Amino acid sequence: MSWLGLHWIDWLVLCMYLFGIVAIGLWSYRKVHDMDDFFMGGRRFGKVFMMFFAFGSGTSSEQAVSVAAGSFRVGLAGIWYQFLWLWATPFYWVLAPVFRRMRALTTSDFFEARYDRSTALLYSMLGICISIVFMAAALFFGARMVEGMTGGQFKTQYAIAAMTIMFVIYGMAGGLGAAVVTDFVQGILTIVFSFLLLPFSLYYAAQVTGAASGFAALHEGVPGRPGDTLLSLTLTQELATQMGKEPITWFYVLMLSLNALVAIVCQPHIMGVCGAGKTEFEGRFGFTVGNFLKRLCTIAWTFTGLACVIIYLTPGSSFMPQEQYDVLTSDPTAMKNFADMVFGVAAHDILPKIAPGLIGLLFAALLAAIMSSCDAQMVVSSGLFTENIYKRYINPHGSERHYLWVGRIAGLVIVGISLLLMTQFTDAIQVLNTYVNAIPAFIGLAFWFGIIWRGYTPAAVWASTLTTITVWYLTQTHTPSVVLQSMGDGAFWQENIDFIPARCRAILWEVLPFTEYGGKTSIPWQYVLYLSSGAIVGIGVSLVTRRASEEKLDHFYRLIRTPVRLGEVVKEPCTLPENPLPMETGKLIPIPGIEIPRPSRVGLLGFLAAWVAVGAILWLTIFLASLGA
C-alpha cells in the first residue's frame, strides 16, 4: 500500500524521525535562559557534538543535489562544485581559534571590535542576506529531491512546508543549542543519506550495461560519451562545448578554491560552529574534522551521479522509457531539470527494489540535511538582527527575555523571506556559482585583511565590499568588454586610460575576451575580477583614510591571541574574562603592522595533518575512478 509515492513503511519511518527530532529540539528549550544560551548554546559542547554541528550545519540537500547534478552533466569534474572547499579545509584548523577567542555572539561583533559600529551594521545586513540565500537554496534543492523521490506524486510545496515548520519549531524554541543537539542526530542520518544509494546505483549500472562491476560500467561509458571523459577530473573544451558548459580547468578549480577560502569566514553560521564549544580546541576539531566528513560524502554524491549517467542514459535501459530518453537527449532544458532531480529519481527507482522503508529512511535523512542547515542559518541570522541591529539601534534597554522573543520572531520573518526567494531559483549549478559561493566573499576580504594587517580601515571595509558587489553585478549581467564599450567607444578607452602604459592598455584589451565564455563572464574570471578589484580598492582606501585607534587595535589583537580558559565567563561579547590566560606573543613576519602570529605546536601539527587528509581524499577519489579500468 502506498500514498503519494511512498510505501506505508516509508511513512512510518519518516513520522518516527519527525516526532523524535522535534521532541529533542523542544527539550533544549529548558536550557535557554539568556542571549548566550540562545545564540551560542551556552558554549557547552564537546568535540563530537561540535564535529557533527559543523558537518550538519554546513551540509544540506543542495550540496548532494548540485554535486550529483554536476556529475551527471559534466562527469567526475562535477565533484569540484563541492571540492572547491577542499583546499580551504586545512585553514579551518587555524581559523577556528580566532572565532572562539573573539568571545562573540555573531560575526558582526567581530567587525565592531576590529573596525567600528558602521561596519558591524554592514555585515549584519549582508549576513542576513547570506542566510536567506542559504536557506532558500536548501529548501529549493530539497523540493527537487522530494519530487524525484516520490515520482512527482508528492507536492513539493507540502514538503517545503513540513520541513520549514519542523526546523522553525525547534529552532525558535531551543536556539543554537537545539541546532547543535539535533545536528548530532541529523549528522548521522546525513551520512547514511550520502552513502545509502551509492552501492545500489553502482550495482544497477553494471546490470544495465552487462559490465563486470559498476566501476567497470563507468569506464565503458555510454554511446557518445566514453568513460575517459566521464571519469576526468577536468572538463575538456570539446565536451564542454557539446554540453553547453564552461570547461572545468585547473585555473577554474584554483579560483573556485581561492574564492571559497575568502568566503568561508563570513558565512554567518561559522561563528557558532567555532564558538559554541567549551574551548577553542573543540572548535578546531569540530570545524576541521566535520568538514572532512563532508568531503567524504561529496565522493559518494559524485559517484552516485556518475552511476546515474549509465543507468538513465544508456540506450534501452529499463530505468528510462524510450519516450523520456528521446526528450532528454534532444532538449537541453529537460536534461538540466532531470539532472537536478537525478539523486531523488534514482532513490525512487532503486531503493524499493531493495527493501521497503529505505525511501523513508532516505527521506528522513534528506529532511535532516535540510533542517540541520536551515536551523543554524535561522538562529544566526536572527542573532545578527537582534544583537547588532535591534538592540543597538532600536531598543537598547530591553530585557533578556524581550531580546529572546525578538530573536525568535526575527527568525520567523527571515525564513518567510527565504521561502519567497526560493521561488526565483531554477538551476542547481547556477544557484551554487552565482549566489552561494559569491555573496559571502563580498565582505570576506575585510575579515582577512582585518586579522593580518593593522592598517586596514573602516572606510576600506565599505569601499572594498561595495566595489566587490558592484563588479560582481556588472560581470554577472555583462562581459568586461561590454562594460567598457557601454561607457564609450572601445578604441577611446584603449587610447585614453592614461595611468596605464600604452603597451599594457593594448594587452589589456586583447586579454579581455578571454574573460568571457558563451556570451557571459567566465566564472573563474569573474572571481578574479571582483576579488582583485575589492582588494586593490581596499588597500588603496586604507592608505588614505584613518584606521581604528591604537587602543582599539591593541584590544582586538590581544583578544584573538588570548587562549580560552575552560569555564571562563565574559560579561559582554568581545571582552576578556577577569583572569585570562597569558597572551600568545611573537609574529611570524616581523614587519610593523603585519599581525600574523607565530603558529603554536598544536596549530602547526594540525595544519600539516589536515593537508595529509586533503591528499588522502584526492587519492581516494582518483583510486575509485581507476577501479574497473
C-alpha positions as CSV (number, residue, x, y, z in Angstrom):
1,M,0.0,0.0,0.0
2,S,1.4,3.4,-1.0
3,W,0.3,7.0,-0.7
4,L,1.9,10.0,-2.6
5,G,4.6,7.8,-4.0
6,L,5.7,6.3,-0.6
7,H,5.0,2.9,0.9
8,W,3.3,2.9,4.3
9,I,6.6,1.6,5.9
10,D,8.4,4.6,4.5
11,W,5.7,6.9,6.1
12,L,6.2,5.1,9.4
13,V,10.0,5.6,9.3
14,L,9.5,9.3,8.3
15,C,7.0,10.0,11.1
16,M,9.1,8.4,13.7
17,Y,12.0,10.6,12.7
18,L,10.0,13.8,12.6
19,F,8.5,13.1,16.0
20,G,11.8,12.3,17.6
21,I,13.7,15.3,16.2
22,V,11.1,17.8,17.2
23,A,11.0,16.3,20.7
24,I,14.8,16.7,21.0
25,G,14.6,20.3,19.9
26,L,11.8,21.2,22.3
27,W,13.7,19.5,25.1
28,S,16.5,22.0,24.5
29,Y,14.1,24.9,25.3
30,R,14.7,24.2,29.0
31,K,18.3,25.2,28.7
32,V,17.7,28.7,27.1
33,H,17.9,31.4,29.8
34,D,19.7,34.3,28.1
35,M,21.2,35.5,24.8
36,D,24.3,33.4,25.1
37,D,22.3,30.3,25.5
38,F,20.1,31.0,22.5
39,F,22.7,32.3,20.0
40,M,25.7,30.2,21.2
41,G,24.2,27.2,23.0
42,G,25.9,28.2,26.3
43,R,29.3,27.3,24.8
44,R,29.0,23.9,26.5
45,F,29.6,21.4,23.7
46,G,32.5,18.9,23.3
47,K,34.4,17.7,20.3
48,V,31.9,15.1,19.0
49,F,28.9,17.4,19.2
50,M,30.9,20.2,17.6
51,M,32.1,17.9,14.8
52,F,28.5,16.9,13.9
53,F,27.3,20.5,14.2
54,A,30.0,21.7,11.8
55,F,29.1,18.8,9.5
56,G,25.3,19.2,9.8
57,S,25.1,23.0,9.6
58,G,27.3,23.1,6.5
59,T,25.8,20.0,4.8
60,S,22.4,20.2,3.1
61,S,20.5,18.8,0.3
62,E,21.7,21.4,-2.1
63,Q,25.2,20.0,-2.0
64,A,24.1,16.5,-2.7
65,V,21.8,17.8,-5.5
66,S,24.4,20.1,-7.0
67,V,27.2,17.6,-7.0
68,A,25.1,14.7,-8.3
69,A,23.6,17.0,-10.9
70,G,27.0,18.4,-11.8
71,S,28.5,14.9,-12.1
72,F,25.5,13.8,-14.2
73,R,26.1,16.7,-16.6
74,V,29.9,17.0,-16.7
75,G,31.3,13.8,-15.3
76,L,33.8,13.4,-12.4
77,A,34.7,17.1,-12.8
78,G,31.4,17.9,-11.2
79,I,33.0,17.0,-7.9
80,W,34.6,20.4,-7.9
81,Y,31.3,22.1,-7.2
82,Q,31.9,21.0,-3.6
83,F,35.6,20.1,-3.6
84,L,36.2,23.8,-4.2
85,W,36.1,23.9,-0.3
86,L,38.7,21.0,0.0
87,W,41.7,23.3,-0.4
88,A,40.4,25.6,2.3
89,T,39.7,22.9,4.9
90,P,43.3,22.9,6.4
91,F,42.9,26.6,7.2
92,Y,39.8,25.8,9.3
93,W,42.2,24.4,11.9
94,V,44.0,27.8,12.0
95,L,40.8,30.0,11.8
96,A,38.7,28.3,14.5
97,P,40.7,29.7,17.4
98,V,40.3,33.3,16.0
99,F,36.5,32.9,16.1
100,R,36.4,31.3,19.5
101,R,38.8,33.8,21.1
102,M,36.6,36.7,19.9
103,R,34.1,35.6,22.6
104,A,31.5,37.0,20.3
105,L,27.9,36.1,19.7
106,T,27.9,36.9,15.9
107,T,30.4,37.7,13.2
108,S,29.0,41.3,13.3
109,D,30.6,41.6,16.8
110,F,33.9,40.8,15.1
111,F,33.6,43.7,12.7
112,E,32.6,46.1,15.5
113,A,35.6,45.0,17.7
114,R,38.0,45.3,14.8
115,Y,36.7,48.3,12.9
116,D,33.6,50.2,14.1
117,R,29.9,50.1,14.5
118,S,29.1,51.0,10.9
119,T,31.0,48.0,9.5
120,A,29.1,45.8,12.0
121,L,25.9,47.1,10.6
122,L,27.1,46.5,7.1
123,Y,28.0,42.9,7.9
124,S,24.7,42.4,9.8
125,M,22.7,43.3,6.7
126,L,24.9,41.3,4.3
127,G,25.0,38.3,6.8
128,I,21.2,38.2,7.0
129,C,21.1,38.2,3.1
130,I,23.6,35.3,3.1
131,S,21.5,33.3,5.5
132,I,18.3,33.9,3.5
133,V,20.0,32.7,0.3
134,F,21.4,29.6,2.0
135,M,18.0,28.7,3.4
136,A,16.3,29.3,0.1
137,A,18.8,27.2,-1.7
138,A,18.5,24.3,0.8
139,L,14.7,24.3,0.5
140,F,14.8,24.6,-3.3
141,F,17.0,21.6,-3.8
142,G,15.2,19.7,-1.1
143,A,12.0,20.2,-3.1
144,R,13.7,18.9,-6.3
145,M,14.8,15.8,-4.4
146,V,11.4,15.2,-2.9
147,E,9.9,15.5,-6.4
148,G,12.3,12.9,-7.7
149,M,12.0,10.5,-4.8
150,T,8.2,10.3,-5.0
151,G,8.0,10.1,-8.8
152,G,6.4,13.6,-8.8
153,Q,3.4,12.5,-6.8
154,F,4.3,14.4,-3.6
155,K,3.5,18.1,-3.9
156,T,6.8,19.9,-3.3
157,Q,5.0,22.8,-1.6
158,Y,3.8,20.3,1.1
159,A,7.3,19.0,1.6
160,I,8.7,22.5,1.9
161,A,6.0,23.5,4.4
162,A,6.6,20.4,6.5
163,M,10.4,20.9,6.6
164,T,10.0,24.6,7.4
165,I,7.6,24.0,10.2
166,M,9.8,21.4,11.8
167,F,13.0,23.4,11.9
168,V,11.2,26.7,12.8
169,I,9.5,25.0,15.8
170,Y,12.7,23.6,17.5
171,G,14.9,26.4,16.3
172,M,12.7,29.1,17.8
173,A,12.4,27.1,21.0
174,G,15.9,26.0,21.7
175,G,18.1,28.3,19.6
176,L,21.7,27.2,18.7
177,G,21.7,24.7,21.5
178,A,18.8,22.9,19.8
179,A,20.6,23.1,16.5
180,V,23.7,21.5,17.9
181,V,21.9,18.7,19.7
182,T,19.6,17.9,16.7
183,D,22.6,18.1,14.3
184,F,24.2,15.3,16.2
185,V,21.3,13.0,15.2
186,Q,20.8,14.6,11.8
187,G,24.6,14.4,11.0
188,I,24.5,10.6,11.4
189,L,21.4,10.4,9.2
190,T,23.0,12.7,6.6
191,I,26.0,10.3,6.4
192,V,23.5,7.5,5.8
193,F,21.7,9.6,3.2
194,S,25.0,10.2,1.4
195,F,26.1,6.6,1.2
196,L,22.8,4.7,1.1
197,L,22.2,5.0,-2.6
198,L,25.8,4.5,-3.9
199,P,26.3,0.7,-3.8
200,F,22.9,0.1,-5.3
201,S,23.3,2.6,-8.1
202,L,26.7,1.1,-9.0
203,Y,25.1,-2.4,-8.9
204,Y,22.3,-1.4,-11.3
205,A,24.8,0.5,-13.6
206,A,26.5,-2.9,-14.0
207,Q,23.2,-4.6,-14.6
208,V,22.1,-2.1,-17.3
209,T,25.4,-2.4,-19.3
210,G,26.3,-6.0,-18.5
211,A,29.7,-4.9,-17.2
212,A,31.6,-6.8,-14.5
213,S,31.0,-4.1,-11.9
214,G,29.6,-0.6,-11.5
215,F,33.0,0.9,-11.8
216,A,33.7,-1.0,-15.0
217,A,30.4,0.4,-16.4
218,L,31.6,3.9,-15.6
219,H,34.8,3.2,-17.7
220,E,32.8,1.9,-20.6
221,G,30.5,5.0,-20.5
222,V,27.5,5.4,-22.8
223,P,27.4,5.9,-26.6
224,G,28.7,9.4,-27.4
225,R,30.2,9.8,-24.0
226,P,33.1,7.3,-23.3
227,G,34.3,6.6,-19.8
228,D,37.5,8.5,-20.2
229,T,35.6,11.8,-20.4
230,L,33.1,10.7,-17.7
231,L,35.9,10.0,-15.2
232,S,38.1,13.0,-15.9
233,L,38.8,15.5,-13.1
234,T,38.8,18.3,-15.7
235,L,36.1,19.1,-18.2
236,T,37.6,19.5,-21.7
237,Q,36.8,22.2,-24.1
238,E,35.3,19.7,-26.6
239,L,33.0,18.0,-24.1
240,A,32.1,21.4,-22.5
241,T,31.1,22.7,-25.9
242,Q,28.9,19.7,-26.5
243,M,27.2,20.2,-23.1
244,G,26.9,24.0,-23.3
245,K,29.0,24.3,-20.1
246,E,32.2,26.2,-19.3
247,P,35.3,23.9,-19.2
248,I,36.4,23.0,-15.7
249,T,40.2,23.5,-15.9
250,W,42.8,23.7,-13.1
251,F,42.5,27.5,-13.3
252,Y,38.8,27.1,-12.7
253,V,39.5,24.9,-9.7
254,L,42.1,27.3,-8.4
255,M,39.8,30.3,-8.5
256,L,36.8,28.5,-7.0
257,S,39.1,27.3,-4.1
258,L,40.5,30.8,-3.5
259,N,37.0,32.3,-3.5
260,A,35.9,29.6,-1.1
261,L,38.7,30.5,1.3
262,V,37.8,34.2,1.2
263,A,34.1,33.4,1.6
264,I,34.0,30.8,4.3
265,V,35.0,33.2,7.1
266,C,31.9,35.4,6.6
267,Q,29.3,32.7,6.4
268,P,27.1,33.7,9.4
269,H,26.9,30.2,11.0
270,I,30.7,29.8,11.2
271,M,30.9,31.9,14.4
272,G,28.6,29.4,16.0
273,V,30.4,26.4,14.5
274,C,33.7,27.6,16.1
275,G,32.3,29.4,19.1
276,A,29.8,27.0,20.7
277,G,32.5,24.6,22.1
278,K,33.9,24.6,25.6
279,T,37.3,25.8,24.4
280,E,39.0,26.6,21.1
281,F,40.2,23.0,20.6
282,E,36.6,21.8,20.4
283,G,36.1,24.4,17.7
284,R,39.2,23.4,15.9
285,F,38.4,19.7,16.0
286,G,34.7,20.2,15.1
287,F,35.2,22.7,12.2
288,T,38.0,20.7,10.5
289,V,37.0,17.1,11.1
290,G,33.3,17.8,10.5
291,N,34.2,19.3,7.1
292,F,36.4,16.4,6.2
293,L,33.4,14.2,6.8
294,K,31.6,16.3,4.3
295,R,34.4,15.9,1.7
296,L,34.0,12.1,2.0
297,C,30.2,12.4,1.5
298,T,31.0,14.5,-1.6
299,I,32.8,11.5,-3.1
300,A,29.6,9.4,-2.5
301,W,27.4,12.0,-4.1
302,T,29.7,12.2,-7.1
303,F,29.9,8.5,-7.9
304,T,26.1,8.2,-7.4
305,G,25.7,10.9,-10.1
306,L,28.1,9.1,-12.4
307,A,26.3,5.8,-11.9
308,C,23.1,7.6,-12.8
309,V,24.6,8.6,-16.2
310,I,24.9,4.9,-17.0
311,I,21.5,3.9,-15.6
312,Y,19.5,6.5,-17.3
313,L,21.4,7.5,-20.5
314,T,22.3,4.0,-21.7
315,P,20.0,3.4,-24.7
316,G,17.4,0.7,-24.0
317,S,17.8,1.0,-20.2
318,S,14.8,-0.4,-18.3
319,F,15.0,2.6,-16.0
320,M,14.4,5.1,-18.7
321,P,11.3,4.9,-21.0
322,Q,12.2,5.5,-24.6
323,E,9.9,8.5,-25.0
324,Q,11.5,10.2,-22.0
325,Y,15.0,9.3,-23.2
326,D,14.3,10.9,-26.6
327,V,13.1,14.1,-24.9
328,L,16.2,14.3,-22.6
329,T,18.7,13.8,-25.4
330,S,17.1,16.4,-27.6
331,D,16.1,19.1,-25.1
332,P,18.9,20.7,-23.0
333,T,16.4,22.2,-20.6
334,A,14.8,18.9,-20.0
335,M,18.2,17.3,-19.4
336,K,19.1,20.1,-16.9
337,N,15.9,19.7,-15.0
338,F,16.3,15.9,-14.9
339,A,19.9,16.3,-13.6
340,D,18.7,18.5,-10.7
341,M,16.3,15.7,-9.7
342,V,18.5,12.7,-10.6
343,F,19.5,11.8,-7.0
344,G,15.9,11.6,-5.9
345,V,14.8,9.9,-9.1
346,A,17.4,7.2,-8.6
347,A,16.2,6.7,-5.0
348,H,12.6,6.3,-6.2
349,D,13.6,3.8,-8.8
350,I,16.2,1.7,-7.0
351,L,15.5,1.6,-3.2
352,P,12.1,-0.1,-3.3
353,K,13.8,-3.0,-5.2
354,I,16.0,-3.5,-2.2
355,A,13.6,-3.3,0.8
356,P,10.5,-1.3,1.9
357,G,11.3,1.6,4.2
358,L,14.6,2.6,2.6
359,I,13.0,5.5,0.8
360,G,11.5,6.6,4.2
361,L,15.0,6.4,5.7
362,L,16.5,8.4,2.8
363,F,13.6,10.9,3.1
364,A,14.2,11.3,6.8
365,A,17.9,11.8,6.1
366,L,17.1,14.4,3.4
367,L,15.0,16.3,5.9
368,A,17.8,16.0,8.4
369,A,20.3,17.5,5.9
370,I,18.0,20.4,5.1
371,M,16.9,21.2,8.6
372,S,20.4,20.9,10.1
373,S,21.4,23.7,7.8
374,C,18.3,25.8,7.9
375,D,18.0,25.8,11.7
376,A,21.6,27.1,12.1
377,Q,21.0,29.8,9.5
378,M,17.8,30.9,11.0
379,V,19.3,31.2,14.5
380,V,22.5,33.1,13.4
381,S,20.6,35.5,11.1
382,S,18.1,36.3,13.9
383,G,21.1,36.9,16.1
384,L,22.5,39.4,13.7
385,F,19.3,41.3,13.6
386,T,18.6,41.1,17.4
387,E,22.1,41.7,18.7
388,N,23.5,44.1,16.1
389,I,20.5,45.9,14.7
390,Y,17.5,45.8,17.1
391,K,19.5,46.0,20.4
392,R,22.0,48.5,19.0
393,Y,19.7,50.9,17.1
394,I,16.1,50.3,18.0
395,N,15.7,49.3,21.7
396,P,19.0,49.2,23.6
397,H,17.3,48.9,27.0
398,G,15.2,45.7,26.7
399,S,15.3,42.7,29.0
400,E,17.0,39.4,28.1
401,R,13.5,37.8,27.7
402,H,12.5,40.6,25.4
403,Y,15.5,40.1,23.2
404,L,15.0,36.3,23.1
405,W,11.5,36.8,21.7
406,V,12.7,39.4,19.2
407,G,15.2,36.9,18.0
408,R,12.6,34.2,17.6
409,I,10.2,36.5,15.7
410,A,13.0,37.8,13.5
411,G,14.0,34.2,12.7
412,L,10.4,33.5,11.6
413,V,10.4,36.6,9.3
414,I,13.7,35.7,7.8
415,V,12.5,32.2,7.0
416,G,9.5,33.7,5.3
417,I,11.7,35.9,3.1
418,S,13.8,32.8,2.1
419,L,10.7,31.0,1.0
420,L,9.8,33.9,-1.3
421,L,13.4,33.9,-2.7
422,M,13.3,30.1,-3.3
423,T,10.5,30.6,-5.9
424,Q,13.0,32.5,-8.1
425,F,15.6,29.7,-8.4
426,T,15.6,27.4,-11.4
427,D,19.0,25.8,-11.8
428,A,21.2,24.0,-9.2
429,I,24.6,24.8,-10.6
430,Q,23.6,28.4,-11.4
431,V,22.4,29.0,-7.8
432,L,25.6,27.5,-6.4
433,N,28.0,29.6,-8.5
434,T,26.0,32.8,-8.7
435,Y,24.8,33.2,-5.1
436,V,26.0,30.6,-2.6
437,N,29.7,30.8,-3.5
438,A,29.8,34.5,-4.3
439,I,27.9,36.5,-1.7
440,P,30.0,35.7,1.4
441,A,33.1,36.7,-0.4
442,F,31.9,40.3,-0.8
443,I,33.0,41.1,2.7
444,G,35.3,38.2,3.3
445,L,38.3,40.3,2.1
446,A,37.7,42.7,5.0
447,F,37.8,39.8,7.5
448,W,41.1,38.5,6.2
449,F,42.8,41.9,6.0
450,G,41.5,42.7,9.5
451,I,43.2,39.9,11.2
452,I,46.6,40.2,9.4
453,W,47.0,44.0,8.9
454,R,46.6,46.8,11.4
455,G,46.3,49.3,8.6
456,Y,43.0,48.2,7.1
457,T,40.5,50.8,7.9
458,P,36.7,51.0,8.4
459,A,36.4,53.1,5.3
460,A,38.2,50.4,3.4
461,V,35.7,47.8,4.5
462,W,32.9,49.8,3.0
463,A,34.9,50.6,-0.2
464,S,36.1,47.1,-0.8
465,T,32.7,45.5,-0.1
466,L,30.8,47.9,-2.3
467,T,33.4,47.6,-5.1
468,T,33.2,43.8,-4.9
469,I,29.4,43.8,-5.1
470,T,29.5,46.3,-8.0
471,V,32.0,44.3,-10.0
472,W,30.1,41.0,-9.3
473,Y,26.9,42.6,-10.5
474,L,28.4,44.0,-13.7
475,T,30.2,40.8,-14.5
476,Q,27.0,38.9,-13.7
477,T,25.0,40.9,-16.2
478,H,27.7,41.9,-18.8
479,T,31.1,40.8,-20.0
480,P,34.1,43.1,-19.2
481,S,34.5,44.3,-22.8
482,V,30.8,45.1,-23.0
483,V,31.0,47.1,-19.8
484,L,33.8,49.3,-21.2
485,Q,32.2,49.6,-24.6
486,S,28.9,50.7,-23.0
487,M,30.8,53.6,-21.4
488,G,32.1,54.7,-24.8
489,D,33.9,53.5,-27.9
490,G,36.4,50.7,-27.2
491,A,39.2,52.4,-29.1
492,F,38.7,55.5,-26.9
493,W,39.3,53.5,-23.7
494,Q,42.2,51.7,-25.2
495,E,43.9,55.0,-26.0
496,N,42.8,57.1,-23.0
497,I,43.4,55.1,-19.9
498,D,46.3,57.4,-19.2
499,F,47.6,55.9,-16.0
500,I,48.2,52.5,-17.8
501,P,51.2,52.4,-20.2
502,A,50.2,52.1,-23.9
503,R,51.5,48.6,-24.3
504,C,49.7,47.4,-21.2
505,R,46.5,49.0,-22.4
506,A,46.8,47.1,-25.7
507,I,47.5,43.8,-23.9
508,L,44.5,44.5,-21.6
509,W,42.2,45.0,-24.5
510,E,43.5,41.8,-26.1
511,V,43.1,39.8,-22.9
512,L,39.5,41.0,-22.0
513,P,37.8,38.5,-24.4
514,F,39.5,35.6,-22.6
515,T,37.4,36.5,-19.6
516,E,34.2,35.6,-21.4
517,Y,32.6,32.3,-22.2
518,G,29.3,31.6,-24.0
519,G,28.4,35.3,-24.1
520,K,28.9,35.7,-20.3
521,T,31.8,36.4,-18.0
522,S,33.7,33.2,-17.3
523,I,33.1,32.1,-13.7
524,P,36.8,31.9,-12.6
525,W,37.5,35.2,-14.3
526,Q,34.5,36.7,-12.5
527,Y,36.1,35.7,-9.2
528,V,39.4,37.2,-10.4
529,L,37.8,40.5,-11.3
530,Y,35.7,41.1,-8.2
531,L,38.3,39.8,-5.7
532,S,41.2,41.7,-7.2
533,S,39.1,44.9,-7.5
534,G,37.9,44.7,-3.9
535,A,41.5,44.1,-2.6
536,I,43.0,46.9,-4.7
537,V,40.4,49.4,-3.7
538,G,40.5,48.3,0.0
539,I,44.3,48.7,0.2
540,G,44.2,52.0,-1.6
541,V,41.5,53.5,0.6
542,S,43.3,52.2,3.7
543,L,46.4,54.2,2.8
544,V,44.5,57.5,2.7
545,T,41.9,57.0,5.5
546,R,42.1,56.9,9.3
547,R,42.5,53.5,10.9
548,A,40.9,52.5,14.2
549,S,42.5,53.8,17.3
550,E,45.6,52.1,18.6
551,E,43.8,51.3,21.8
552,K,41.0,49.5,19.9
553,L,43.5,47.6,17.7
554,D,45.6,46.5,20.7
555,H,42.5,45.2,22.4
556,F,41.4,43.3,19.3
557,Y,44.7,41.6,18.7
558,R,45.1,40.8,22.4
559,L,41.6,39.2,22.3
560,I,42.4,36.9,19.4
561,R,45.7,35.9,20.9
562,T,44.5,35.1,24.3
563,P,43.5,31.4,24.6
564,V,40.1,30.4,26.0
565,R,40.2,29.0,29.5
566,L,37.8,26.2,30.3
567,G,34.7,27.5,32.1
568,E,35.7,31.2,31.7
569,V,32.9,33.8,31.9
570,V,32.7,37.0,29.9
571,K,30.2,39.8,30.7
572,E,29.9,41.2,27.2
573,P,30.8,40.0,23.7
574,C,34.4,40.6,22.6
575,T,35.8,41.1,26.1
576,L,38.3,39.1,28.1
577,P,37.4,37.3,31.4
578,E,38.7,38.7,34.7
579,N,41.6,36.3,34.9
580,P,42.6,35.4,31.3
581,L,45.3,33.0,30.3
582,P,48.6,34.5,29.1
583,M,48.5,36.1,25.7
584,E,50.5,34.3,22.9
585,T,53.3,36.5,21.7
586,G,55.6,36.5,18.7
587,K,54.9,37.3,15.0
588,L,55.6,35.0,12.0
589,I,56.6,38.0,9.9
590,P,58.5,40.8,11.8
591,I,57.1,43.7,9.8
592,P,55.3,46.6,11.6
593,G,51.6,46.5,11.1
594,I,51.5,42.8,9.9
595,E,49.9,40.7,12.6
596,I,50.3,37.1,11.6
597,P,51.1,35.3,14.8
598,R,53.8,32.6,15.1
599,P,51.9,29.2,15.0
600,S,51.7,27.1,18.1
601,R,52.8,23.4,18.1
602,V,49.2,22.3,18.1
603,G,48.3,24.7,15.3
604,L,51.2,23.7,13.1
605,L,50.8,19.9,13.5
606,G,47.1,20.1,13.0
607,F,47.5,22.2,9.9
608,L,50.0,19.7,8.4
609,A,47.8,16.8,9.3
610,A,44.9,18.4,7.5
611,W,46.9,18.7,4.3
612,V,47.7,15.0,4.6
613,A,44.0,14.4,4.8
614,V,43.5,16.5,1.7
615,G,46.0,14.4,-0.1
616,A,44.3,11.2,1.1
617,I,40.9,12.3,-0.1
618,L,42.2,13.2,-3.5
619,W,44.0,9.9,-3.7
620,L,40.8,8.0,-2.7
621,T,38.8,9.9,-5.4
622,I,41.4,9.0,-8.1
623,F,41.7,5.4,-6.9
624,L,37.9,4.9,-7.1
625,A,37.9,6.4,-10.6
626,S,40.5,3.9,-11.6
627,L,38.6,0.8,-10.4
628,G,37.3,-1.4,-13.1
629,A,39.6,0.0,-15.8
